[in-house]
Structures are given as structure tokens and as C-alpha cells.
């Protein structure tokens, strides 16, 4: 662990809520909030940030709060400026870390926090503070586990250059493509989490720098936590400490590491689980829990994906057949469509199984060999019996044999590869 020092005169008490929240009115526990501002060489930006943030919290936040400046190895007067501001503003504290890294700062301060909800935001306040209460509210109510500001969600408004916009959209697209992520913006510096579920995730995170945000979100989603997105107003501050290209390169390495972690099963974290959904209305008429609806979904979704995959394979085979012999054209078309088919079934048809990428594609690899042998044998036998048959006729034979293989695939995938968890 890095060495942490704090000014002993810094006030660490939570400041009172600006107005009574719902919990206070009902007499239940009111969640406390700690907002962390990680900084590195930010002596110019820090005073304006803390004065603006402090005034907003004091005037509007309906929860007890405090602010912590996490100074991670600044070499200018950032720590001295932060200490002076902490002496001036009630509820502001300062932590100093001897090593640089936003991820390291957040993991350290969040992990030691006594608050029920922890938040972080960038010191430049690029994200509008109007999004702060919508960020915290779903966590305070218990509805969600993590909340993130998103510059890419519907309703968000951003002012930034085309270079940052392009890199951001490409990076988040890569996350969705490679990990099937459902959140839209991994890197917006505006996030919050319930401490109860956050601590086990922090123990699993490894990145000390900018990939920390993505790593945390991928772990949370992989472990079934509910992530709430808030569309935000975001205005780019060009006085930034971020090396965009270098950070993007590190992020791609991090995505590869996370894919390996998830595939090996090491990304699973023991977390408190939510109770199963239950009807609120006392007289609600519910369908019997026979599992039929899930099976119907699996069959319907698998058939739709199978039809699309079969059509795609037939089209690709037909295109490749003009250059390659039947066996090679079939191998390539089947390999390409098997990858897409497996991912579609993992993310849609059997999405509740929790099967990782590695197990899914390993199982699909065995089925690929079976499918290739059956379909290739069918095409070659047809070719031997009808040497003058057209490529279109071959394609029809391939399609018929693919339908048979698809039925076998469903049974094996459902009963073995994507077997539902017992708990």
C-alpha cells in the first residue's frame, strides 16, 4: 500500500445535508456521501473546483457529505493549496499519495472511506454539477449499485473537439464489441458507487491509471451489478493532464487483460446479491414459475440467430465458391459465422448462464468441428453424385445439412456449454 498522509487539522466530519432527504423524513438511516477529487499538478484549477463544488453541496445536496482531495504525487504546490483550502472550507479533507495514478488514488481513498456512497469527479468540473444528484439518488435508494455520467447516452450534451470525440466513440465501441458491455461511456470522470458492493470489486482491480474506470465497470457488469447511466452536460477543458493517445494504448492492453481474466473465471467476485424480483401489488396474478418462458425465449432467439447465421454462411459460401474449392469455402464461411453465432447466443439466447467467453468459444469450437465435418461431407457426397451440379445446388445442400447441425448445436449449448447456474 502507498503511504498516505493527511493534514491533522483537516476536518473529516460529514457536513449536514442542505435539506432533509426522504430517509430523514421517514426516520430511517440517511446515506452519507464522500466525493473524491483526484489531482496531479492542479494548483491552478483546484481552488475554483473546490469553491464551486463546496457551494453546490452546501446549498443543494440532501445527504450528509464531505470532500476529499486525493493528491497523487504532485510536484507543484497542489498539496499546499489543497491544505489551505481544507482549512478554509468545512468538510474538505486532503490525502497525499507518494505514487502517481488516478486509479491508485481512487482505489486507496474509496477503499478507506466510511461513507455509504462514494463519488469521484475530475478537478476541471468538465461534467456539469446538475448531474450530481441524479448520479447519487439511485444509489441512495438502493435501486442501483454503480452510477456513471455518460457523454454518449441519449440526452447528453458535449462540447469537445473532433479528435477527443472520435477517440472516445471508437474506444467505447471497442468495449461493446469485445466485451458485450451495455454501458455507453467508460471514461467520463463522473462516477459513484455504493461502498458495500464497491469494496470487493476494488480488491480485484489492478490498474493504477486511467483504465481503472473501465476495469471497474467491466467487473461490476460481469458480476451482475446494476449500473445506472446519467446523461450529462460536458465541456472540454483543454488544460488537461491526459495523454490521449498513450492512454488509449494502455486501455487496449487493459481490455485484453480483462478478457483473459473473465475467460478464466477469475473476474468473479463474491458480492451481496439482490433478492429476486417480486410483484409489488398484493393481488398480482403471476405466471407459474415453470421455466417455460425462458425456454421459449431460448428456442426463439436461437432460431432467429440460427436463421441469420445460416443465411450468412450460405451467402459467404456462395461468394467464396467462385475462387475456392467446396471444402475450403465451407471451412472459412463456417468459421466466420460460428464466431458471430457463438457471441450472439452468449449475449442474447443464454445471457443468464454467466458462461465466460473462453468456455463459450471452446465449446463452440468442438461443435464447429462437428458442423464442418457434417456439412462438408454432405457437400462432397452431393458433388460426387452430381458432378455437374451448380454452386446454387451445392448451397441448398449445405443449407439443409446446416439446419441439422443447428438443432444439435442448440441441445449441446443449452445442456452443456451454457448450463444454467444451480444457485
N, C-alpha and C positions, 0 to 999 in steps of 0.2 A: 504493500500500500504506500502511496506517496505521502510525504509529510504534509500535514495540514496545520496551519497556524491561523489564529483569529485574534483580532483586537479584543482584549478582555473588557474594554469599555463599551463594546458594541452591544446594543440592545438586541436580545434574541426573543423577546416576548412577542406573541401574536398580537397584532393590533385589532381593536374591536371592529366588528362589521359596520359598514356605513348605515345599514338599516336592518331591521330584523328579517332574517330569512324564514322560509317555510318551516324549517326544523325548529327554530327558536319559538315561533308562534305556536307550534304544536307541542312544545316541551320536550322534544327529542334532541339527540346529540346533533350539534351543528358542526359539519366538517370544517377542518382547518386547511388553509391553503398556503403553500410556500412557493414563491416564484423565484426561480434561479435565472440570473443573467450571467452567462459565461463571457469572460472578456480576455482579450490578449492585446496589449498595447492600445488601449482605448481611452487614454487620458482626455482626449478631446471630446469624444462622444458620450462618455459616462455621465457627466453632470446633467446634461439635458435629458438623457434617458431616465435617470432616477427621479428627477424632479417631476417630469411628466407622468411617469408610472405611479409614483407615490401619490400625487394629487388625484389621479384617477381611482386608485384603490380606496383612498380615504373617503372619496366622495360618492363612490358608486358600488363597490363590491359588497354584497350581502353576506360575506363569510369572514371570519377572523383570518388575518393574513400576515405575512411577513415577506420581506425581500432579502435574497442572499446574492451578493456579488461573488461569483466564482472566478477569481483571478488565477489563470493558469500560466504561471511563469512569465509574466510581462517583464520587459526590460526597460520600460519607460516609467513614468510616475503613476501608472494606473492604480497600483495598490495604495499609494499615499492618497491619491484623490478619492478612492473608494472609502478609505478610512475616515477622511474628513467628512465626506457625505454621510457616512454611517453615524458619526457624532452629531450631525445636524438633523437627520431625518429619523424619527422614531420608527422602529420596526425594520430597520435596514441592518444587515449583518454582512461581514466580509470573510471569505475563506481564501487562503492563498495556497496554491499547489506549486510544487517545485518543478513540475514537468508539464510541458505544453500538450494540449489536446482537448477539444471540446467534449468528445466522448468521455474522456477520463474525468473531466470536471463534472459532467452531469452524473456519471455513474457514482462518483465519490460523494457529491453533495446530496443527490437524490437518495442514495443508499443509506445515508446517515440521518435523513430527515425524520422528524417526529410528526409531520403534517399528515393529514388523511389524503390530501391531494397535492401532488407536486406539478409545477408548471415550469416551462422554460421559454424564454423569448430572446431574440437577438438584441444586442445593445443599440443597434441603429433604429429600432422600432419601425422597420420596414412594413411589418404587419400592423394594420390598424387595430387599436385597442378596443374598438367596438366589438371585436370578435372574442374578447377575453371571457365575458360572462357566458356566451353560448358555448365556449370551449369547456368551461368548468361545470356548468349546470348539469349535463347528462351524467357526469361522474358523481356529483354530489347527490343526485337522486338514486344512484345505483344502477341506472339503466345501461351505462357503457363502462368499459374498463380503461380504454385509452381514448383520447380525443386529439385530433390534429387539425391545424389550419391548412387549407388547400387553396393554392393559386390556380388549380386546374379543374376544380369542381364547378358545376353549373352555378352561376350567380356570382362567382369570384370576379374581381376586377383588379387588373395588374397594370402597372406602368413600369416597363423594363425594356432594355434593348433587345434586338432580334437575336443576338448571339446567346444571351442567357436564356431567352425564351426557347430557342431551338434545342440547346443542350438539355434544358430541364424536361422538355417534352420527349426527347429521344431517350433520356435516361429512365424516366418513369414508364415509357413504353417498353423498354428492355426488361424492367422489373416485372411488368404484367406478362410479357411474353415468356420469360424464363421461369418465373415462379408462380404464375397464375394469381398474382396479387390483385386484390379488389380495391385497395386504397389508391387514390389518384395522384397524391403528391407526397413523396417520401422525405423531401429535403427542406420543406418550409420550416423556418426557425420559430415555430409556434406550436407547442405540444403540451399535453397534460396527461396524467395517469393517476389511477388510484394506487396508493402506496402498497396496499395489501397484495395486489397482483403484480406490481412492478418489481418488487424485490427479488422474487425467484427468476424473473427474466434478466435482471441486472447481473445475477451470478453467472448467467450463461453467455452474456455478451463479451466480446473480445476486443472490438475496435476502440481505439482511443481517440480517433479523429472524426472526420466528417461522415464516415459511413455508419457511425453509431446509430443515427436516426433510422436508416433503412434496416439495419440489423435488428433493432428493437421491434420495429413494425412487422418484419417478416417472422420473427419469433412469436410475437403476440398472435398474429393471424394463424400461424401454423399450429398453435396450441389452443385455438378455438376462442380467443378473446374477442370481445365486441369493440370495434374501432369506430368512433364517431367522427365524421368529417364536417368541418365548418368552412364554408366558402368565405374567403377573406378579401379585404382590400389590401393590396401590396404595392408599395412604391420602392423601386430600386434605389439604394444608396450606393453611389459609385465608389465611395471611400470604404472599400471592403478589404478584409484580410484573406479572402478566399482565393486560392489559385484554382480557377475553374477547371482548366484542362487537367492539371495534376490530380485534383480531387476526383474528377470523372474517371481517370485511370485507376485510382485506388478503389473507387466504388465498383468498377467492373471486377476487380480482383475479389472484392468482398462478396459480390453476388455469386461468384464461383465457389468461394469457401462456404457460403450459406447453403448452396445447392448440395454440396457434399455432406454438410452437417445434417441437413434434412433427410437426405437419402440414407444415411447410416442410422437414423433414428436418434442421434444424439441431440437433436433440437427439441425433443420432448421435455417439458418442464412440469413438475408437479404443482398444480395450481388449484385454488379453491374453485369448485365448479358451481355454476348456476343451477338452480332447480329446473326441472323440465317445464316447458310452457304449460300453463293451466288456464282454463276458462275463468274469466272474472265473474260472469253472470251466473248466479246460483242455479238458474233453471236452464242453462245451456244444454242443448241436445248434441251430443258428441258422437262421432262415428266410432264403432268398436275398434280397438287397437289390435287389428289382425295382421298388420304389416302389408295388407293388400295394396294400399295406396302407394307405398314405397315400391313394391314390386311392379305395379303398373307404370310408375314413373321410370323405373329402370328399364323395363321392356320397351316402352315408348321412346325413351331417349336413346337407348342403344340402337333401336331400329332406325331412327332418324339419322343418327351418326353413321350407322352401317350403310344406309342407302347413299348418303353423301360420299362416304369413303369408297364404296363400290363404284359409283359413278365416276368419282375422281380417278380411281385406279384404271377403269376402263378407258377413260379419255387419255390418261397419260400413256397407257399401253399402246393405244392406237397411234398416238403421236410418235412414240419411240420405235414402233414396229417398222416404220419407214427406213430406219437406219440400222437397227439391231435385229438379231435373230430372236425367236419367240422366248426362249428361256431367259436371256439377258434382259429383254424388255420387261418381262414379267417380274424378274427379280427387283429391278430398280423401281418400277411402279408400285409393287407391293411394299417394298421397304419404306419408300417415302410416305405412302398413305397409312402404313402401320404406325409410324411415329405420330402423325396427326390424330389418328383414330385413338391411340392409347391416351394421349393427353386430353382429348375431348372427353373420353369416358372417365378418366381420373377426376377431371374438374367438374363434370356435369352428372353423368349417369351414376357413378358411385362416390359422389362427393363427400358423403358422410362416413366413408370407411376409414379415412385417415391414412390410407396407404401412401407411402412416400414415392418420390419419383423413381428412385433406384429399383425398388421392389416391383413397381408397376411396369417399368420398361424391361426388367429382367424376365418377368412372367410373360409379357407380350413378345419378348424375343423367342421364347420357346414356341409360342403359338405362331409366330412368324414363320419359323422353320416348317411347322406342320402345314400352314397355309401355302407356303411356297411349294412344298413337295406335292400337295394335293392338286393345286391349280396348275402347276407345271406339267404334272402327269396327265391331267385332263387335256391340256392344250396339245401336248406331244402325241398322245394317243389319237386325238382327233386329226392331227396333222398327218399321222401315219396312215390312218384310214381314208383320209380325203386330201391327197397331196395338192390338189388344185383349188382347195378352199381359199376364200378371200380372207383378208385380215379382219373384215367385219364379222365373218362367221366365227373366226377364232375368238374374237372379242365376246361374242354371245356365249360360247362355251366357257370362256374364262369367267364371265359374269355368273353363270349358273353354278360353277364349282365354288365361286367366292361366296355365294349365298349359303351353301352347305358349311363352308368353313366358318362363316359368321355365326351360325347357330351354335357350333361347337365352341367358338370363342366366348360367346355370352355365358354359357354354362361354366366354363373353366374360370373366366374372370370373376363371375359372381360368387362361385363356391370356394375359390382358392386364392386368386390374386387379390381381389378386393373384398375379402371376407370381412364382414362387419365386426367391430369390436364387441367383446362379450359384456363389457361394463357399460 
